[in-house]
Amino acid sequence: MKNSRQSVGLQTRATQLLSLKTGLLLGMACLSLVGHTSDTTQVQPPILTDSVTKQSHAVMGQRDPVNKLPETIQAKLAQANIPTDSMSMVVQPLTDNPQNAASTAPQMPLFSYNADVPRTPASTQKLIPTYVALDSLGKDFVWQTKLYQHGFVWKGTLYGDVIVQASGDPKLENERLYQLLAMIKAQGIQQVQGNLIIDNRQFEGVDFDVNAFDGKGLRPYNAQPNALLTNFGTVEVDLVSLPKPSATPVVKPNTSSVTRPTTSASMDIDNPAANLEQIQTKPSINPKDVAAYQVILKPALANFTMPTTLQASQEPCNSNQDDWIGTLTSTGLSFHQTASAFCGEQKRYLTFPDGDVLVKQQIIADWKKILPNFTGKIEFANPAVAYMQQAKAIPQALPWYIRLYLKYFGKPLTPKLVGYVASNPLHEQIKDINQHSNNVMTEQIALSLPLYADKQRISTYPKTFAYIHQWWQQKLPQAQPPVMTRASGLCRDCRVAPNSMLALLTLAYHSPNFTVYRDSLGVAGESGTIKALKLRQPNNPAIGHAWIKTGTLDNVTSMAGYVQGKSGKWYAVVGMINADNVKNNSNAKAVLDEMLAWTALQ
């Protein structure tokens, strides 16, 4: 009887436990249903394709944060009226000790939203080639543009050729090219009985129609790369006021209203002041006293026509940079209207339509100043001739005994290095690029990779992107590689997934060059293209605490970089919006600004 009661008791307890378990399961299911139906805006998370993200979730053992946005960012996204599938965003914490190899395990993102979707990055893409170059070449790498003499010097005359050998220098100023050419005189050479050879064969097939991207070929961001690139592929046009004889005394210009880009390197759609790279002052004299403008072109170009003066008008000043008053071709500068006296003096940097013509006409003009009696040709190197290894025949103009000596006792007449000009080191170059979003400098650095990192004789775009792809496979094998047709991001068919950009930023954070790389970016509200954050949101907590590269095209706005939260912890952030006419949507950038603000408060 006792055993029977015990058996009944055990059965009763089992039934109660089963009922309790069933009730709990039903309750949890109801709560799940209630939670789902109460959030009608929730987006179902996609299947993860990024193995790094999968691994981090597995390692951390926490809830998958994919396609979860903070409420403040959701509100900004709704206010911008942007489709939810047009945006990707990810914020990931970084380890406290970046140099500790054991600390490089993937971290779980604070949130991740469509982060595996490849998107058009615009100028945030510059983060890729600049870091690849930093990693491949080193922060102190420099370019050397060289000058050679190829022949024999006798009594101040070079019987042979002068060779200018390009290097791909991203920032070769006009003055330094002149200094290089003038080094020929340091050899005691007063005349050259030969030719001047421009050897810029290092980049092949990199020219393009400067109007092809957006029809605005004058704008500096459309400049072509060239192995012998000077002044960023642009010319400077200055309009200087010429007063009437009866003009009132000149007064000091009002510099408070001057638009002054930091450098003529500012060539990106991100920077409105750089659209035509304009520096414009208020009139320094009474506009009614302006008779005309003097037109000055820098550098001086041979075989180039232009007016030396331009009539001034009393029409209101049109500051629309899309409607400039001049037309620039490979052979001349012309004006299709007068210049308003109310516009004041102007300085414009305009893209030259043909990079080879620009450098040749500049060298011709400089060479005539250095050697006025030069009668030889100035021409580009023959692709089929290896000048650097070729021995030149003994010139017949030399005295017979010199020719006899050279024939039997002299060395072959191979090119002799006369001198060179070195570039700024790479770390300064990438700071120019990422602070001011310089497109053509980015192209120059990327095209240099096959030459100096892969030791190839000629660089092309296919070789450049093949090198970057190979580097990516070696350094970031688990991250989807970018698709690039232009290094700078000035391309509508370029693609990169935010998670891939995040992987690059994480890799850079753990590299010895992290400080150099981070400091190449603009500081939020203080410098670079992110300086405008302080104007948009003066109280944004990310001001002074975020290092960011921005990107802007007609249908793209993006940000990527690093944020240091109020806790002192570092975060990598990537946000990309691809939507129709997003450039003109004033609320779109506020979504990305909120990403910075939210992260800065962590």
MOSULGI-V707991 format. One record per residue. RES is the residue in one letter. SS is DSSP state (alpha for helix, beta for strand, coil for the rest). PSI is psi in whole degrees, -180 to 180 (999 if undefined). D_FIRST is the distance of its C-alpha to the first C-alpha in Angstrom with 2 decimals. Layout:
# MOSULGI-V707991
((RES	SS	PSI	D_FIRST) (RES	SS	PSI	D_FIRST))
This chain:
# MOSULGI-V707991
((M	coil	-42	0.00) (K	alpha	-42	3.78) (N	alpha	-36	5.39) (S	alpha	-43	5.02) (R	alpha	-42	6.36) (Q	alpha	-39	8.65) (S	alpha	-43	9.79) (V	alpha	-41	10.61) (G	alpha	-41	12.32) (L	alpha	-40	14.26) (Q	alpha	-40	15.36) (T	alpha	-45	16.52) (R	alpha	-40	18.44) (A	alpha	-41	20.01) (T	alpha	-41	21.08) (Q	alpha	-43	22.59) (L	alpha	-40	24.39) (L	alpha	-42	25.72) (S	alpha	-43	26.96) (L	alpha	-44	28.61) (K	alpha	-42	30.29) (T	alpha	-42	31.52) (G	alpha	-43	32.88) (L	alpha	-42	34.70) (L	alpha	-42	36.24) (L	alpha	-39	37.39) (G	alpha	-43	38.80) (M	alpha	-39	40.72) (A	alpha	-41	42.09) (C	alpha	-44	43.27) (L	alpha	-39	44.91) (S	alpha	-42	46.63) (L	alpha	-42	47.91) (V	alpha	-44	49.13) (G	alpha	-38	50.89) (H	alpha	-43	52.57) (T	alpha	-22	53.81) (S	alpha	-15	55.12) (D	coil	84	57.43) (T	coil	-13	59.66) (T	coil	0	62.17) (Q	coil	136	59.82) (V	coil	131	61.15) (Q	coil	132	58.73) (P	coil	137	59.14) (P	coil	169	60.87) (I	coil	129	59.75) (L	coil	136	61.04) (T	coil	-14	63.87) (D	coil	111	64.87) (S	alpha	-27	63.06) (V	alpha	-45	63.99) (T	alpha	-43	62.19) (K	alpha	-45	59.15) (Q	alpha	-41	59.11) (S	alpha	-38	59.45) (H	alpha	-39	56.49) (A	alpha	-41	54.36) (V	alpha	-45	55.55) (M	alpha	-24	54.97) (G	coil	32	51.58) (Q	coil	177	52.39) (R	coil	137	52.66) (D	coil	120	55.46) (P	coil	10	58.42) (V	beta	136	60.35) (N	coil	38	62.05) (K	coil	125	61.16) (L	coil	142	64.08) (P	coil	151	64.29) (E	alpha	-37	64.76) (T	alpha	-36	68.29) (I	alpha	-38	69.38) (Q	alpha	-41	67.74) (A	alpha	-42	69.77) (K	alpha	-37	73.00) (L	alpha	-41	72.32) (A	alpha	-39	71.86) (Q	alpha	-33	74.99) (A	alpha	-10	76.97) (N	coil	44	75.87) (I	coil	132	75.23) (P	coil	140	72.83) (T	alpha	-28	69.69) (D	alpha	5	70.21) (S	alpha	-2	73.71) (M	beta	144	72.54) (S	beta	144	70.92) (M	beta	142	70.02) (V	beta	139	68.19) (V	beta	124	67.92) (Q	beta	131	66.62) (P	beta	151	66.41) (L	coil	154	68.34) (T	coil	158	67.44) (D	coil	-29	68.84) (N	coil	92	70.70) (P	coil	-24	72.54) (Q	coil	-2	74.12) (N	coil	114	70.87) (A	alpha	-30	70.18) (A	alpha	-11	66.47) (S	alpha	11	66.38) (T	coil	8	67.51) (A	coil	145	64.06) (P	coil	139	63.77) (Q	coil	151	62.78) (M	coil	127	60.69) (P	beta	149	63.01) (L	beta	-38	62.52) (F	beta	156	62.99) (S	beta	127	64.33) (Y	beta	111	65.67) (N	coil	36	67.02) (A	coil	-11	68.03) (D	coil	1	68.11) (V	coil	118	70.60) (P	beta	133	74.13) (R	beta	163	76.63) (T	coil	119	80.35) (P	coil	-14	80.59) (A	alpha	-141	84.25) (S	alpha	-8	85.56) (T	alpha	-19	82.21) (Q	alpha	-24	82.78) (K	alpha	-23	85.42) (L	alpha	-26	82.60) (I	alpha	-62	82.14) (P	alpha	-30	85.65) (T	alpha	-38	86.40) (Y	alpha	-38	83.37) (V	alpha	-42	83.93) (A	alpha	-43	87.51) (L	alpha	-42	86.45) (D	alpha	-35	84.01) (S	alpha	-36	86.44) (L	alpha	-24	89.76) (G	coil	151	88.93) (K	coil	-23	89.78) (D	coil	9	93.32) (F	coil	141	94.44) (V	coil	153	97.89) (W	coil	145	100.01) (Q	beta	115	103.63) (T	beta	124	106.33) (K	beta	156	109.18) (L	beta	129	112.95) (Y	beta	151	114.78) (Q	beta	136	118.43) (H	beta	88	119.09) (G	beta	-157	122.62) (F	beta	136	125.35) (V	beta	128	126.86) (W	beta	117	130.63) (K	coil	49	132.64) (G	coil	5	130.05) (T	beta	130	129.36) (L	beta	116	126.17) (Y	beta	86	127.10) (G	beta	-160	123.74) (D	beta	158	120.74) (V	beta	136	118.47) (I	beta	126	114.77) (V	beta	114	112.19) (Q	beta	118	108.77) (A	coil	165	105.84) (S	coil	-9	102.41) (G	coil	12	100.23) (D	coil	123	100.50) (P	coil	-17	98.51) (K	coil	62	100.80) (L	beta	108	104.37) (E	coil	158	106.64) (N	alpha	-41	110.14) (E	alpha	-37	111.77) (R	alpha	-32	110.05) (L	alpha	-41	111.17) (Y	alpha	-43	114.73) (Q	alpha	-39	114.41) (L	alpha	-48	113.30) (L	alpha	-37	116.26) (A	alpha	-14	118.65) (M	alpha	-17	117.62) (I	alpha	-33	120.06) (K	alpha	-24	122.91) (A	alpha	-15	121.47) (Q	alpha	4	122.49) (G	coil	13	126.08) (I	coil	123	125.98) (Q	coil	-20	128.33) (Q	beta	153	128.48) (V	beta	116	126.29) (Q	coil	75	127.97) (G	coil	-152	124.89) (N	coil	165	121.92) (L	beta	121	118.92) (I	beta	125	115.70) (I	beta	110	112.52) (D	beta	89	109.61) (N	coil	37	106.54) (R	coil	-4	105.08) (Q	coil	-32	101.87) (F	beta	128	100.16) (E	coil	130	100.62) (G	coil	34	100.00) (V	coil	-2	98.60) (D	coil	155	101.05) (F	coil	168	100.05) (D	coil	118	101.38) (V	coil	-17	100.92) (N	coil	-4	100.66) (A	coil	-35	97.94) (F	coil	-51	94.88) (D	coil	12	95.73) (G	coil	8	99.45) (K	coil	65	100.22) (G	coil	-19	102.00) (L	coil	-25	103.86) (R	coil	135	100.71) (P	alpha	-25	100.18) (Y	alpha	-11	96.55) (N	alpha	10	97.90) (A	coil	148	100.08) (Q	coil	147	100.14) (P	coil	161	99.31) (N	coil	142	102.11) (A	coil	-27	102.44) (L	coil	68	105.42) (L	coil	128	104.02) (T	beta	142	106.07) (N	alpha	38	105.23) (F	alpha	25	102.02) (G	alpha	21	104.03) (T	beta	166	105.62) (V	beta	150	109.02) (E	beta	128	109.68) (V	beta	119	111.87) (D	beta	135	113.35) (L	beta	112	115.19) (V	beta	128	117.41) (S	beta	135	119.26) (L	beta	111	123.06) (P	beta	156	124.61) (K	coil	157	127.74) (P	coil	-30	130.85) (S	coil	19	130.61) (A	coil	151	126.90) (T	coil	158	125.57) (P	coil	147	124.54) (V	coil	136	121.31) (V	coil	161	118.37) (K	coil	132	115.33) (P	coil	149	112.56) (N	coil	96	109.51) (T	alpha	-7	106.95) (S	alpha	-20	104.09) (S	alpha	16	103.86) (V	coil	132	104.32) (T	coil	108	101.73) (R	coil	100	101.55) (P	coil	150	99.08) (T	coil	-36	98.37) (T	coil	160	100.03) (S	coil	3	101.40) (A	coil	-10	98.30) (S	coil	91	96.30) (M	coil	66	96.07) (D	coil	150	92.87) (I	coil	-23	91.81) (D	coil	-29	89.49) (N	coil	101	92.60) (P	alpha	-34	94.57) (A	alpha	-14	97.57) (A	alpha	6	97.77) (N	coil	-47	98.13) (L	coil	17	101.82) (E	coil	71	101.60) (Q	beta	136	103.76) (I	beta	118	105.31) (Q	beta	131	107.26) (T	coil	161	108.96) (K	coil	153	110.40) (P	coil	131	114.15) (S	coil	-15	116.01) (I	coil	168	119.12) (N	coil	125	119.75) (P	alpha	-31	118.78) (K	alpha	-15	122.07) (D	alpha	2	123.87) (V	beta	119	122.17) (A	beta	-40	124.71) (A	beta	-177	122.54) (Y	beta	137	119.97) (Q	beta	135	120.73) (V	beta	122	118.45) (I	beta	131	117.35) (L	beta	132	115.34) (K	beta	128	113.51) (P	coil	168	113.87) (A	coil	139	117.34) (L	coil	139	117.27) (A	coil	157	120.04) (N	coil	43	120.92) (F	coil	130	119.24) (T	beta	145	120.88) (M	beta	153	120.06) (P	coil	148	121.93) (T	coil	-19	122.77) (T	beta	158	122.66) (L	beta	131	120.76) (Q	beta	140	122.02) (A	beta	144	120.21) (S	beta	167	119.48) (Q	coil	18	118.76) (E	coil	154	115.78) (P	coil	150	112.43) (C	coil	127	110.36) (N	coil	107	107.75) (S	coil	7	105.02) (N	coil	115	102.98) (Q	coil	-14	102.48) (D	coil	-10	102.04) (D	coil	60	105.66) (W	coil	161	107.74) (I	coil	-3	111.51) (G	beta	161	112.15) (T	beta	130	111.67) (L	beta	127	111.27) (T	coil	180	112.08) (S	coil	-16	112.78) (T	coil	-9	116.49) (G	beta	167	116.76) (L	beta	129	115.59) (S	beta	162	116.81) (F	beta	137	116.17) (H	coil	5	115.76) (Q	coil	167	116.28) (T	coil	166	117.72) (A	beta	132	115.71) (S	beta	132	115.10) (A	alpha	-20	116.77) (F	alpha	-8	113.83) (C	alpha	-18	111.42) (G	coil	-169	113.05) (E	coil	146	113.18) (Q	beta	150	110.62) (K	beta	120	109.17) (R	beta	140	107.23) (Y	beta	116	105.63) (L	beta	136	105.87) (T	beta	129	104.40) (F	coil	136	107.16) (P	coil	-16	106.68) (D	coil	113	107.41) (G	alpha	-39	106.37) (D	alpha	-42	108.85) (V	alpha	-40	111.76) (L	alpha	-51	110.83) (V	alpha	-35	110.84) (K	alpha	-46	113.99) (Q	alpha	-31	115.98) (Q	alpha	-44	114.86) (I	alpha	-38	115.91) (I	alpha	-46	119.26) (A	alpha	-42	119.99) (D	alpha	-42	118.96) (W	alpha	-34	120.83) (K	alpha	-30	124.07) (K	alpha	-36	123.86) (I	alpha	-46	123.27) (L	coil	84	125.83) (P	coil	-25	128.19) (N	coil	10	130.30) (F	coil	130	127.45) (T	coil	1	128.51) (G	coil	-171	125.70) (K	coil	151	122.73) (I	beta	113	119.36) (E	beta	165	116.81) (F	beta	152	113.23) (A	coil	142	112.34) (N	coil	122	112.49) (P	coil	-22	108.96) (A	coil	-6	110.44) (V	coil	126	112.23) (A	coil	86	110.49) (Y	coil	-37	112.72) (M	coil	-18	110.91) (Q	coil	-6	111.57) (Q	coil	136	114.89) (A	coil	127	118.18) (K	beta	144	121.04) (A	coil	150	124.44) (I	coil	122	127.21) (P	coil	134	129.02) (Q	coil	-17	132.59) (A	coil	-14	133.76) (L	coil	153	133.47) (P	coil	152	136.61) (W	alpha	-36	137.18) (Y	alpha	-29	136.63) (I	alpha	-44	133.24) (R	alpha	-39	132.23) (L	alpha	-43	133.45) (Y	alpha	-46	131.48) (L	alpha	-35	128.30) (K	alpha	-40	128.74) (Y	alpha	-24	129.12) (F	coil	-18	127.61) (G	coil	167	125.40) (K	coil	158	121.71) (P	coil	142	120.49) (L	beta	84	120.67) (T	coil	161	116.97) (P	coil	136	115.59) (K	beta	130	115.81) (L	beta	123	113.45) (V	beta	-41	115.50) (G	beta	177	112.71) (Y	beta	161	109.47) (V	beta	131	107.67) (A	beta	148	104.02) (S	coil	173	101.46) (N	coil	151	99.17) (P	coil	159	96.06) (L	alpha	-39	93.08) (H	alpha	-31	91.01) (E	alpha	-34	93.75) (Q	alpha	-45	94.01) (I	alpha	-24	90.33) (K	alpha	-42	90.51) (D	alpha	-43	93.38) (I	alpha	-55	91.35) (N	alpha	-27	88.06) (Q	alpha	-45	89.64) (H	alpha	2	92.18) (S	coil	52	90.57) (N	coil	117	93.61) (N	alpha	-52	93.24) (V	alpha	-32	96.12) (M	alpha	-38	95.34) (T	alpha	-44	91.83) (E	alpha	-42	93.36) (Q	alpha	-45	95.70) (I	alpha	-43	92.94) (A	alpha	-45	90.74) (L	alpha	-20	93.70) (S	alpha	-20	94.51) (L	alpha	-47	91.24) (P	alpha	-31	92.40) (L	alpha	-48	95.66) (Y	alpha	-28	94.41) (A	coil	-35	90.73) (D	coil	-1	91.04) (K	coil	37	94.70) (Q	coil	156	95.98) (R	coil	-34	99.65) (I	coil	141	99.12) (S	beta	141	96.37) (T	coil	169	95.36) (Y	alpha	-44	92.56) (P	alpha	-41	90.66) (K	alpha	-37	90.92) (T	alpha	-49	89.85) (F	alpha	-26	86.68) (A	alpha	-40	85.92) (Y	alpha	-46	86.12) (I	alpha	-40	83.85) (H	alpha	-43	81.34) (Q	alpha	-44	81.45) (W	alpha	-44	81.04) (W	alpha	-43	78.04) (Q	alpha	-32	76.35) (Q	alpha	-40	76.83) (K	alpha	-33	75.85) (L	coil	60	73.29) (P	coil	-23	71.92) (Q	coil	-5	68.73) (A	coil	139	70.63) (Q	coil	126	72.34) (P	coil	154	76.13) (P	coil	158	78.52) (V	beta	118	80.93) (M	coil	133	84.39) (T	coil	-11	87.80) (R	coil	136	89.43) (A	coil	-33	88.45) (S	coil	-16	89.01) (G	coil	0	86.64) (L	coil	67	89.57) (C	coil	143	88.08) (R	coil	-11	86.08) (D	coil	6	84.51) (C	coil	146	83.14) (R	beta	141	79.36) (V	beta	137	76.90) (A	beta	138	73.21) (P	alpha	-37	72.37) (N	alpha	-31	69.72) (S	alpha	-42	72.52) (M	alpha	-38	74.76) (L	alpha	-41	71.91) (A	alpha	-39	71.56) (L	alpha	-46	75.31) (L	alpha	-38	75.18) (T	alpha	-43	72.29) (L	alpha	-44	74.21) (A	alpha	-37	77.29) (Y	alpha	-33	75.30) (H	coil	7	74.37) (S	coil	159	77.92) (P	coil	-20	80.62) (N	coil	17	82.70) (F	alpha	-46	80.21) (T	alpha	-42	82.38) (V	alpha	-45	85.41) (Y	alpha	-48	83.50) (R	alpha	-43	81.89) (D	alpha	-10	85.22) (S	coil	-15	86.87) (L	coil	157	84.88) (G	beta	145	85.93) (V	beta	128	84.39) (A	coil	124	82.87) (G	coil	-1	85.36) (E	coil	-34	87.86) (S	coil	167	89.22) (G	alpha	-166	89.30) (T	alpha	-11	88.30) (I	alpha	3	85.30) (K	coil	-32	87.72) (A	coil	-10	87.73) (L	alpha	-37	84.14) (K	alpha	-29	85.62) (L	alpha	-38	87.74) (R	alpha	-46	84.86) (Q	coil	86	82.30) (P	coil	-24	83.94) (N	coil	14	80.63) (N	coil	126	78.58) (P	coil	-12	76.63) (A	coil	-12	77.39) (I	coil	124	81.11) (G	coil	-2	82.09) (H	coil	13	78.63) (A	beta	139	78.64) (W	beta	109	80.71) (I	beta	141	80.98) (K	beta	131	82.84) (T	beta	167	83.29) (G	beta	139	84.20) (T	beta	126	85.84) (L	beta	177	87.06) (D	coil	-40	87.55) (N	coil	21	83.98) (V	beta	137	82.38) (T	beta	136	81.51) (S	beta	158	79.58) (M	beta	146	78.86) (A	beta	148	77.49) (G	beta	-142	77.52) (Y	beta	145	75.91) (V	beta	136	74.71) (Q	beta	117	73.94) (G	coil	169	71.33) (K	coil	-19	71.53) (S	coil	-11	68.93) (G	coil	-7	71.49) (K	coil	148	69.49) (W	beta	147	71.34) (Y	beta	145	70.46) (A	beta	135	71.94) (V	beta	142	72.44) (V	beta	128	73.58) (G	beta	130	74.18) (M	beta	132	76.00) (I	beta	122	76.81) (N	beta	104	78.47) (A	coil	156	79.45) (D	coil	128	82.58) (N	coil	31	85.22) (V	alpha	-23	82.80) (K	alpha	-35	85.78) (N	alpha	7	87.03) (N	coil	104	83.65) (S	coil	-21	83.93) (N	coil	-13	80.18) (A	alpha	-46	79.23) (K	alpha	-26	80.27) (A	alpha	-28	78.36) (V	alpha	-45	75.13) (L	alpha	-35	76.05) (D	alpha	-37	77.33) (E	alpha	-33	73.91) (M	alpha	-43	72.33) (L	alpha	-44	74.52) (A	alpha	-46	73.81) (W	alpha	-43	70.03) (T	alpha	-38	70.06) (A	alpha	-23	72.41) (L	coil	-5	69.92) (Q	coil	999	67.14))
